[in-house]
Amino acid sequence: MKPQVIAFYLPQYHPIPENDIWWGNGFTEWTNVGKAKPLFPNHYQPRIPADLGYYDLRVPETREAQAFMAREAGIDGFCYWHYWFGNGKRLLERPFNEMLATGKPNFPFCLAWANESWKDKSWNKDGKDIILMQQEYLGITDYTDHFFTLLPAFKDRRYFRVNDKPLFVIYKPLADVEITIFIKTWRCLAKENGLNDFFFVGHCFNDSRNIKLYQSLDLDAINTVRIRGFYLYRNKILKFIYEFYRTIFHRPYVISFKKAYKYFFDKNLDAQEGIFPTIITGWDNTPRGGWNGTVMKDFSPYLFGKQLKTILEYTKNKKNNIIFLKSWNEWAEGNYIEPDLKWGMEFLNVLSKILIEDI
C-alpha cells in the first residue's frame, strides 16, 4: 500500500517589507540562490531552476504548476512553513492566504509552525547572532488568537487530516515549556469548534538520540529528520580534522551523499507507529552560509531512489504510514525536488516510479 507523502513547502519566494529592510529591496531566497558560487572543484553551484524558473509565489499559475507536478509524482500534500512570532505577527503568509482564499490549487495541505526566532550573524561585527524577529510565547490569549486566525484553514476540505484530525507540525516542540500549554489550549479549542481535536506532529531535527523527550510530550507523532546523522557517528579525531581543514582553508563541510544517507534512517525506530521519517532531497546550504555550510556532493536520482526504497521497506507495515519529504523547494539549502537545469524532472520521475508504479 502506498504511503502518504507530505512535502515541506517554503513560502518565501516573494518580497516582503521586512526582508526589504534587512537585505535590500526585492530580496527573496532567489537572491542567495542566484549569486551562489562553486567553492571547490566540481561543486554544483549555482543551482538554476528549470521548468518553473525563478518564480514569484504571488503568481497563482506558479502555485497551480507546483501542485500539478507534486500530484503527478505521487506526493499527497504540501506542508507549508507557517510563521507566528506572537501577538499576531506573521511573515511570508501571502502565498498560503491566497491559496486558502481562492481554493486553488485543489491540492491537500497542512501547516508546520516554524517556532524559531530569525537570526543573522552578518549584522554583528563580533560574528554573534543578532535577532531579527523574536519568537515569543505569550500565553493562552495569544494561543487562542493564533488558533482562530488559522481556523478557516483547519476547516478547509483540502486540509490534511489523520483520523479525522487536522495534522499540525511543531518545528521545535522542546523550545519552551509553554509548548505544552499551547497544545492543551488548541486541543480544547478544536473540540469546541468542531475539529475533533488535532493530530500534533513534533519535528525532531537531528535529535533522535533524545527521542524519549519528544515522546514524553502530548504529541500524536514525531517526524524524524537526520540530515546530520552522519556527523554524530564520526569519531572525535575525524571531527577535529574536518573542522580544522574547514576553518583554515575556508572550505565547507563536504561529504558524499552515498555515505551520508545511510545515517538518515533508524530501522527499529522508523518502523514504529507514531514515527514519521523523512526523505532528504539533497543538501547544500552554501548559498546561505558560504564556506560555513555543509555540502552533500554527488547526489543523484539513483541514490535518491535507494534512500526512498529503504524508507518504504522500514515503514511498509505501519497503520498510519506517513513520510515527510524535505523539501519541495528549499533552493538555498540545495534541498528541493523541483526541476533544475542539471536534472530536470528526473527526481520527480524516480519518486513517481517508486511510489506509484513499484508499489
C-alpha positions in Angstrom: 0.0 0.0 0.0 1.3 3.4 -1.0 2.4 5.6 2.0 1.2 9.2 2.3 4.0 11.6 1.3 3.9 15.2 2.6 6.4 17.7 1.2 7.6 20.6 3.3 7.0 23.8 1.3 8.8 27.1 1.8 6.5 30.1 1.0 9.5 32.5 0.8 9.7 33.4 -2.9 8.1 36.8 -2.8 9.3 40.2 -1.4 8.1 41.4 2.0 8.8 44.7 3.7 10.9 43.1 6.5 13.3 41.4 4.0 13.5 44.7 2.0 14.7 46.4 5.2 17.1 43.7 6.3 18.6 42.6 2.9 17.6 45.2 0.3 14.6 45.9 -2.0 13.2 42.9 -3.7 15.1 40.3 -1.7 13.8 36.7 -1.8 15.5 33.3 -1.5 16.4 33.6 -5.2 18.8 36.4 -4.3 21.0 33.9 -2.5 20.5 31.1 -5.0 21.4 33.2 -8.0 24.6 34.6 -6.5 26.0 31.3 -5.2 29.4 30.2 -6.5 31.3 26.9 -6.5 33.7 26.7 -3.5 35.7 23.6 -4.6 36.3 21.6 -7.8 33.1 20.1 -9.2 30.9 21.9 -6.6 27.4 22.1 -8.2 26.6 25.8 -7.9 24.8 27.8 -8.8 21.5 25.8 -8.9 19.3 27.1 -11.7 15.6 26.3 -11.7 14.3 24.8 -15.0 10.5 24.4 -15.7 9.2 26.9 -13.2 12.1 29.4 -13.5 12.8 32.0 -10.7 9.2 32.1 -9.8 7.2 34.5 -7.6 4.7 32.8 -5.3 2.3 35.7 -5.7 1.5 34.2 -9.2 -1.4 31.7 -9.0 -0.3 29.9 -12.1 3.0 29.0 -10.4 1.2 27.5 -7.4 -1.0 25.5 -9.7 2.0 24.2 -11.7 3.7 23.1 -8.4 0.7 21.3 -7.3 0.3 19.5 -10.6 3.9 18.4 -10.6 3.6 17.1 -7.0 0.4 15.2 -7.6 1.8 13.6 -10.7 4.9 12.5 -8.7 2.8 10.8 -6.0 3.0 13.5 -3.3 -0.1 13.7 -1.2 0.1 17.2 0.0 2.3 20.3 0.9 3.2 21.2 4.4 3.6 25.0 4.4 6.0 26.5 6.8 4.0 28.9 9.0 5.4 31.8 11.0 3.6 33.2 14.0 6.0 35.1 16.3 3.4 36.1 18.9 0.9 39.0 19.2 -0.4 38.3 15.7 3.0 38.9 14.0 3.3 36.7 10.9 5.7 36.6 8.0 5.6 35.1 4.5 1.9 34.3 4.8 0.7 35.7 1.5 1.0 32.6 -0.7 -0.8 30.5 1.8 -3.5 33.1 2.4 -4.2 33.4 -1.3 -4.2 29.6 -1.8 -6.8 29.4 1.0 -9.0 32.3 -0.2 -9.1 31.2 -3.8 -9.5 27.4 -3.2 -6.7 26.9 -5.7 -4.8 24.8 -6.3 -7.1 21.9 -5.3 -4.3 20.1 -3.6 -4.1 18.9 0.1 -2.1 21.0 2.5 -1.2 21.3 6.2 0.8 23.6 8.3 4.1 23.5 10.2 4.7 26.2 12.8 8.3 27.3 12.5 8.5 28.5 16.1 12.0 29.9 16.0 13.5 33.4 16.1 15.0 34.7 12.9 18.7 35.4 13.5 21.7 36.5 11.4 25.4 36.9 12.2 26.3 39.3 9.3 24.8 42.3 11.2 27.2 41.9 14.1 30.9 42.8 13.9 31.6 40.2 16.6 30.1 37.4 14.5 27.4 36.7 17.0 23.7 36.2 16.2 21.5 39.2 16.1 17.8 38.6 16.4 15.8 40.0 13.5 12.4 38.7 14.6 11.9 37.2 18.1 9.8 34.1 18.7 7.6 34.7 21.7 5.3 32.6 23.7 2.7 35.0 25.2 0.2 32.7 26.9 -3.3 31.4 26.4 -4.8 34.6 24.9 -2.2 34.7 22.2 -2.5 31.0 21.5 -6.3 31.5 21.2 -5.8 34.3 18.7 -3.4 32.1 16.8 -6.0 29.3 16.6 -8.8 31.5 15.4 -6.5 33.1 12.8 -6.0 29.7 11.3 -9.4 28.2 11.9 -10.6 28.8 8.3 -7.6 26.7 7.1 -8.3 23.9 9.5 -11.9 23.7 8.3 -10.9 23.8 4.6 -11.8 20.5 2.9 -8.3 20.3 1.5 -6.6 20.3 4.9 -4.7 17.1 5.5 -6.2 15.0 8.3 -5.2 11.9 10.2 -8.0 10.0 11.9 -10.3 13.0 11.0 -7.9 15.4 12.9 -6.0 18.3 11.3 -2.3 17.5 11.1 -0.2 20.3 12.6 3.6 20.2 12.8 5.5 22.0 15.6 9.1 22.6 14.4 10.6 22.9 17.9 8.4 21.2 20.4 11.1 21.3 23.1 11.8 25.1 22.6 9.8 26.3 25.6 7.7 24.8 28.4 4.8 26.9 27.0 4.5 24.5 24.1 2.7 22.1 26.4 0.2 24.9 27.3 -0.1 25.8 23.6 -1.0 22.2 22.7 -3.5 21.8 25.5 -5.2 25.1 24.6 -5.5 24.1 20.9 -6.9 20.7 21.7 -9.7 22.3 23.8 -10.4 24.9 21.2 -10.5 22.3 18.4 -13.2 20.3 20.2 -15.2 23.5 20.9 -15.1 24.5 17.3 -16.0 21.2 15.5 -12.5 20.0 14.6 -12.4 16.7 16.6 -9.0 17.6 18.2 -5.6 18.0 16.4 -3.0 15.5 15.3 0.1 17.1 16.5 3.5 16.1 15.0 6.7 17.1 16.7 9.6 17.8 14.3 12.7 16.1 15.7 15.6 17.7 13.7 19.0 15.9 14.1 18.0 14.9 17.7 16.9 11.3 17.5 19.1 10.4 20.5 16.7 12.4 22.6 13.6 10.8 21.2 12.2 9.9 24.6 12.0 13.6 25.4 9.7 14.1 22.4 7.7 11.1 23.3 7.1 12.4 26.8 5.2 15.4 25.3 1.5 15.4 24.3 2.2 14.7 20.7 0.5 12.3 18.4 3.6 11.5 16.3 7.2 12.5 15.7 8.8 13.5 12.4 12.4 12.4 12.5 14.9 14.3 10.3 18.6 13.1 10.4 20.4 15.3 7.9 23.4 15.5 10.2 23.2 11.9 11.4 26.5 11.0 9.7 28.2 13.7 11.8 27.1 12.2 15.1 28.8 8.9 14.4 32.2 10.3 13.3 35.0 9.9 15.8 36.5 12.9 17.6 39.7 12.8 15.6 37.9 13.0 12.2 35.6 15.7 13.5 38.6 17.7 14.5 40.4 17.2 11.2 37.3 18.3 9.3 36.7 21.4 11.4 40.4 22.4 11.2 40.5 22.0 7.4 37.3 23.9 7.0 38.4 26.8 9.2 41.9 27.1 7.8 41.1 26.7 4.1 37.6 28.2 4.2 36.0 25.2 2.6 32.5 23.9 3.5 32.0 20.6 5.3 31.8 18.2 2.3 30.6 14.6 2.5 29.4 12.2 -0.2 25.6 11.7 -0.2 26.3 8.0 -0.7 27.9 7.9 2.8 25.6 10.3 4.4 22.2 8.9 3.5 22.9 5.6 5.4 22.5 7.6 8.6 19.1 9.1 7.6 17.3 6.1 8.9 16.9 4.0 12.1 15.3 0.7 11.2 13.9 0.0 14.7 12.6 3.5 15.3 11.3 4.3 11.9 9.2 1.1 11.8 7.3 2.2 15.0 3.8 3.6 14.9 3.9 7.3 15.6 7.3 7.9 13.9 7.2 9.6 10.6 10.6 9.5 8.9 11.9 11.9 6.3 13.1 11.6 2.7 16.0 14.0 2.1 16.1 15.7 -1.3 19.8 16.7 -1.2 21.7 19.3 0.9 24.0 22.2 0.1 23.3 25.3 2.2 26.4 27.3 1.0 24.2 29.8 -0.9 23.2 31.0 2.6 26.2 30.1 4.7 29.1 30.3 2.3 32.1 28.2 3.5 30.3 27.7 6.8 27.8 25.5 5.1 27.6 21.7 4.6 27.6 20.0 1.2 26.4 16.5 0.3 28.1 16.0 -3.0 27.3 13.5 -5.8 23.5 13.5 -5.0 21.8 11.7 -7.9 18.3 10.3 -8.8 19.8 6.8 -8.3 20.8 7.5 -4.7 17.6 9.3 -4.1 15.7 6.2 -5.2 17.8 3.9 -3.0 17.0 6.1 0.0 13.3 6.1 -0.8 13.2 2.3 -1.1 14.9 1.9 2.2 12.4 4.1 4.0 9.5 2.4 2.3 10.8 -1.0 3.4 11.1 0.1 7.0 7.6 1.6 7.1 5.5 -0.7 5.0 3.6 -2.4 7.9 2.5 0.8 9.7 -1.1 1.7 10.2 -0.5 5.4 9.7 2.2 5.3 7.1 3.2 9.0 6.6 6.5 10.0 5.2 7.7 13.6 5.0 9.8 14.9 2.1 12.4 17.6 2.9 11.8 19.6 0.8 9.8 20.7 -2.2 11.6 24.0 -2.7 14.3 24.9 -0.3 16.6 26.0 -3.0 19.2 27.9 -0.9 19.7 24.7 1.1 20.1 22.6 -2.1 17.2 20.8 -0.6 14.5 20.7 -3.3 12.8 18.3 -5.8 11.6 20.9 -8.3 13.3 20.6 -11.7 16.7 22.3 -12.2 18.8 22.6 -15.3 21.0 19.7 -14.4 18.5 17.0 -13.6 15.2 18.3 -15.0 12.3 16.1 -13.9 14.5 13.1 -13.0 14.0 13.2 -9.3 10.2 13.6 -9.6 10.2 10.8 -12.1 12.0 8.5 -9.7 9.6 9.4 -6.9 6.6 8.7 -9.2 8.0 5.4 -10.4 8.7 4.1 -6.9 5.6 5.4 -5.2 3.1 4.7 -7.9 4.4 2.1 -10.2 6.5 -0.2 -8.0 4.1 -0.4 -5.1 
